[in-house]
Amino acid sequence: EIIEMSAGVIRSQWFIEVPYIKPLQGVRAWDLAVSIKTSADYAAGTLLFNSGSGICIGNAVHGRFEYPELRKKIIETALYDGRGIHIAVEDAGQQRGYIDDLKSIPELRGYVIRAIRPKGDKLARALPWISRAELGGITVCKAAWNDAFYDECDAFTADMTHDHDDFIDSTSLGYQYLSEPVGSSSRVNLY
């Protein structure tokens, strides 16, 4: 299939909505954007897990935060998710400093925290889960965050002219994490 450069790379109607399920295992992948400026990117922490019938996007945290507030949000979210939900953070640029900080947080002892090296550009990273969604292989738990997620999906462009892609990036990171075997070179154990 030829990918159009304009919006429509991802269509929200591809996702199948299901009631909320709190998984025992999975990954919460974080795209860390640290700013409260109205033009800044959002931070996004997307929970993905294998549902038995495919991948489920179970929950998402999304907002503009300065780092102290985002740090608290990550801790709060991890404590809610439980230790069976691994924490993944993109290993790129300034994120390394945040990753080093996260691994030092006493409340997160006993949690698996991993830095993930992204592979390819944003579109290349998203295409594996986009193709699965198009085939009906990704479910989304019904919740208040769904509309913001769907809006971002519907606006996502191949030429990167869209405004925001924070849900996309965190979903791509989580999907990459779930798709790679433990011990893969892209997974660096931090804690």
N, C-alpha and C positions, 0 to 999 in steps of 0.2 A: 504494500500500500504506500502511496506517496503521501508524505506528511506535509500538510499545508503550513505555511509560516505564520498565518494569522491564528487567532483564538480558535479553539475547537480541537486542539490536540487531545484534550481530555474532556469527556462529556459526563456531566454529573448523573445523567440517567443510566450510565453503565453500572453504577453501584447499587447493590441490593441492600436495603435497610433491614436490620434485624433488631430485636429488643437488646438492651444492654446486658452484657455478660461480663462478669469480672473474672478475667483469666488468672490461672495460677502460674502460668509461664508465658513469656513473651519478651518484648523489648519496647522500651520507651526511648525513642530517638529524638534528640534535641538539636534543633537549629538555633544556635545562640546568637541573637541580635541584641545588642546592649545599648539602648537609647530610648528616651521617651519623646524625642522630637516627632512631630506629626508626620514628617516625611520619611522617617526611618523605617527600616524593615521591622517586622515583628519577630519575637522569639516564638518558637513552636516546639512543643513536645508531643509527639504522636505515638500512641500505644498501638503496636501491631502484635498479632499472635496467630498461630495456626488454629483454625476453628474445627478442623476435621474435614470440612468441605472446601477449604481454601484459606486465604488470608483474611483476617478481620481487622479493620481499623476500629479499635474499641473505644478510644477516648482521645481527646486532644486538649492541650493547654496552649493558649495563644494570646499574646499581648505584647505591649511595649513596656519594657522594664529597664531600669538601671541595674547594674550587676547585683548589688546587695539584695534587692527585691527579687530578682530572678533566681538568685542562689536560694533564698527562702522558699520560693515556689518549687524549685527542683527538689529540695529536701521534703517539703510537704507532700509533693506528688509521689516521690519514692516511698515514703512511709505509708501512703494510701495504697499504692500499687502492691507493695510487698516485695520480699526478697527474690521471689521467683521471676520478677520482671527485671531484666537486665537494663542498664542505663547505657545508651550509646551516644557519643558526641563526635561530631565531625572533627577529624584531626587535620586542621588547616589553619594557617595564619595565626591571628591573635587568640584563637580558641585554645591553643596549647596552655596558656596561662590559666584560663578558666578550668581546663581539665585538671591541671595540677592542683588547683584549689579544691575542686570537687573531691578528689581522692583523699584530701586531708580532713574532710568533714567527719567528726566522730559519729554523727547520726547515720552515716552511710557505710559504716563498717559492716562487713558481712554482705554487702550488695556487690554485684558484679558491675563494674564500671569499665567501659571499653572505649577507646579512641578508634574511630573507623576512618581509614583513608579513602576518600571518595575516588571513584574511577570514572574518568571522562567528564564531559561538560554536563550541565544540569539536565539537558534533554536526554543525553545518553544514559544518565543515571536513572531517570524517570521511566524510560521506555519499557523496561521489564515489567514493572507493576502496571503501567498504563495498558500494555497489551493484555495482561491478565484481567484487568478491570473490564476491558472491552468484551472479553469472552464471558463475563459474569462471574469471574473467580475471586472477586473481592467484595466482602460485605462491610457495611458501616453500621455501628451501633447507633440507634436513634438518640440524639441529644441536642442540646441548645447550640453547640458549636458546628453542627452539620451545615447550616446555611453558609457560614463564612468559608468552610472547607469547599463546598460545592461552587461557590462564587469564584474562589481562587482557581479551582480546577477548570471551570468553564472559560476563564479569562487567560489561562496559560497559553503562551505562544511559543512556537519553535524558534523564532528569531529573537526571543528574550525581550520583547517590547512591552511585556505585561508589567503591571505595577509591583506585584508582590508574588513570591513563590515560596513562602516559609513553610506552609503545610506541605507543599510539593517536595521541598528539600528534606524535611524531616521524615516524610513517608518514604522517599527514595532511600534515605539512610537506613531506616528500619527494615525495609524490604531487602536491601543489600545484606544487612546483618543476619536476617532470618534465612537468606539464600545461601550463605557461605558456611562451610564446615567450621566447627570449632578448631582453632589452631591455624586458621587461614592467616596469611601474612598481612591481610588488611585489618585483622583484629589484634589490637595491642592491649593486653590486660593491664589495667592500671592499679587495681586494688585487690 
